[in-house]
Amino acid sequence: MTHIREQIERHLRINNLVRENQIGFTEGGRIEFNHFMLQFAVEGVLKGKIIREEHMLRYPLTKYAWENRRRRLYPLTKVNRGLVVVALDYSKAYDSVNRKSLIETLIKYKIDPKVIDLIYKIYRNDTTLIKFMEEEEEIEITSGIRQGCTLSTELFKLVTYEIMRELDEKGEDFVVEDIRMNSLFFADDSLILARTVESARKK
């Protein structure tokens, strides 16, 4: 499973599919990065350095964003907008993963079909037996990924990538200086960033 996990990670890296705002389950990922970016966002609001949508280009969030791109591509528009941060901790994160949606996500990210087929076979015909007094019934398990499996961390990370993609499509990004961000993830712990309460609700 370690080999498959490394193969998926290599595919994401080569095809520039890595989401830098998910630092959990990522080589070199440190929680300090999220702390820094949150502080950066707060200070940006306090200084009024929020850029209007029409005055900037879209740049991906990177771990080294604060070290480069300091020059101004477009003039800043100073406005007094707020920052709303919603902290989410996904309850029983691994158990809540819908397996059908997981396979669809793997296909969407163009993971090797052989790898997808192997993962499908691992979870196919997964059942559990429910007993109540003298009655028992076998039911199919359609959600959850295995705890302790080295591959599960990579699979869950892809699930969070899909969550981030949906966040990209909902509401407006929080923008400070020349950096856009709408979420910060560390494994299954996440912060959702928005300009207003209304925007946060949409996400």
Number of C-alpha atoms within 10 A of each C-alpha: 11 11 10 16 17 14 15 22 18 14 17 17 12 10 10 9 14 17 20 17 23 24 21 19 16 17 8 7 16 13 13 10 17 21 12 13 19 18 12 15 23 16 13 18 21 14 13 18 20 24 21 15 14 7 12 18 12 10 12 14 17 14 15 10 14 14 8 8 13 10 8 10 12 13 11 17 14 13 13 12 15 17 19 18 18 14 14 12 11 12 10 10 14 18 13 13 17 15 18 11 13 22 17 12 17 20 13 10 17 14 17 14 11 9 15 17 11 12 19 15 11 12 16 13 12 12 12 11 9 10 10 7 5 5 7 10 9 10 12 11 14 17 16 18 22 13 11 8 11 15 19 18 20 20 21 20 22 23 18 19 21 18 12 20 12 12 18 15 10 15 17 20 20 24 24 21 24 24 22 20 21 23 23 23 23 20 18 18 15 20 18 19 25 25 20 15 14 11 16 21 11 11 16
